[in-house]
Amino acid sequence: MRYLVLLKAAQPATPPPAELMEAIMQLGAEAGQAGVLLDTAGLQPSARGTRVDLVGGTITVTDGPFTEAKEMISYALYDVRAKEDAVEWAHRFMALHRDHWAGWEGTADVLEVFGN
Amino acid sequence: MQATDPRRAVEAVWRIESARLIAGLARLVQDVGLAEELAQDALVIALEQWPQTGVPPNPGGWLMSTAKHRAIDQLRRRTRYQEKLAEIGRSQETAAPEDEERHDIEDDLLRLIFTACHPVLSTEGRVALTLRLLGGLRTDEIARGLLVPEPTVAQRISRAKRTLTTRNVAFALPSPPELAERLASVLEVVYLIFNEGYTATAGDGWMRPELCAEALRLGRLLAGLAPREPEVHGLVALMEIQASRLRARTGPDGEPVLLPDQDRRRWDRLLIRRGLDALARAEELGGTLGPYALQAAIAACHARARTPDDTDWPRIATLYRVYGELFPSPVAELNRAVAVGMADGPAAGLAVVDALAATGALDTYPQLPAVRGDLLDRLGRRDEARAEFTRAASLTRNARERQLFTERAQ
């Protein structure tokens, strides 16, 4: 089954610590080697993004930044046997942030992809 | 809000860690069966403790040191294992740098794969042991996947473990002269698992996608462990591309939909991209393409075609000819007949099928009359076509496939 893990957090004032990036690369390599990580990437801040809305029959296009406090930071697409496996990978991913980036807070949503 | 069931969380850790755990333990005790027992013991302890204490920060390391302690306890009681005990003691004292450790784990995993797929084992034994040791599947899960009774799987696994012991199979990487043959055995097992899911040979289900997914993960794991082996990438490419069509291969009522009739918008573009990437890696490594890479190259021709009419049939026919020359096989020849039938017309295809039918090699193979029936149909020879599809329906063991052939025989 396929799960999309979406990481949401406030845009940080400083870039992530190098140790965190290294640990994330290592975890990604492990998941990739285990054959369960299909795709992953980080996302640019919403200040560089654009939103296309449909409200009351009208489509509007608005440049970022979006108003939400939390933005999409990255995504990872897993192919695992059960949801708990994807949750465990997300858990490890968050633990890296806890261990390498004091004070950082965020949310990882684990969502099952339809029809897979 | 409901927290995740702790037992299921522990099982998830098990699925992620078990292969590495068993592999590391097998190197220490030089016995795959014993290593698995020790790993299982550690799992039982984790299932007891973690729901209370929470999952430890380094669950893999926790399971490993727990299993090692169990090993030492057991070995203490058995003096003839003194030597092994000393070995474990030594490896615990020498803390390897992290990089080296990682490298060791990769080698251990490779050893585990080569051992589980060792040629002294029966094919059934290899499949069951691989799913168990590398996939981390329970016996009942394997039984459900393979559509055989659970005791049968348990028997296959215990017999395979016993054979490894009685035949003194070392937990080691193959020596360079035997590498090619041993790797072929591994690839065969992985592809067997894939095919077991892709074309269920018996029963009502047309396919069991979870087995395909299992084989894909095994293949990707292998590609990471043996990145210099072109055929590993070839096999991964083949499986990724074939799996990309899983959603399109069944209709609304679960009936099979054959390649030309599939809705290509339902093909999984991500898996196609991964498959084409893996094929490119196989080709970059150079040398003559092996059987899996060649089949992947053929599958890639279909994957690249946006519509059936875009299919490069002459290239497919050529690839099948190359394949047949290197690895003569009546099934490949039958596939070449299909390609020739598309590239040069049904009469040319029929000539290839008829030459093949004359050899008698595929007398009980349902696809032979099915292909012949299709070519005859396209030539307007309806009565002969109907007879061929009736024969195909009588030969297949798959209920869905039988229905498909029966419909074409109307």
Interface residues (C-beta under 8 A of the other chain):
Chain A: M1 G32 Q33 A34 G35 V36 L38 D39 L77 D79 V80 R81 A82 E84 D85 V87 E88 W89 H91 A95 G115 N116
Chain B: T4 D5 R8 A9 E11 A12 V13 R15 I16 V55 P57 E106 E210 A213 E214 L216 R217 L218 G219 R220 L221 G224 L225 R247 L270 R274
